[in-house]
Amino acid sequence: MTTTLPSIPAPNLDALMGGGLAAARAKASSPDARLHAQAQNFEVAFVNSMFQHMFTGIGAQGPLGNSTGVSAWRSFLTDEYAKNFVKAGGVGIADQVYKSLLAHQEARAK
């Protein structure tokens, strides 16, 4: 009698590591992909800053309440909100930063 174990799907490393792994893969693939990943990281930082300001005045009314240590967890939450927002299209900053980085790279090459 042979017993087979159920197959366990491999974890999505990009989901576990956030944007860092995707940026590392882009860095290894091509300079243009690396520039695009850096532009997206810049937009994530910008959107994260905007989201943090949005949540400053809600106090105990927010999704995490107002307990001890909530500021650390709220920063993680706003960071994930920002990553998902940018992944869904964002506000368009990444595209402009990417074009600017390409122009600077081309100018430096000449």
Buried (B, 14 or more C-beta within 10 A) or exposed (E): EEEEEEEEEEEEEEEEEEBEBBBEBBBEEEEEBBBBBBBBBBBBEBBBEEBBEEBEEEEEEBEBEEEEEBEEEBBEBBBEBBBEBBEEEBEEBBBEBBEEBBEEEEEEEE
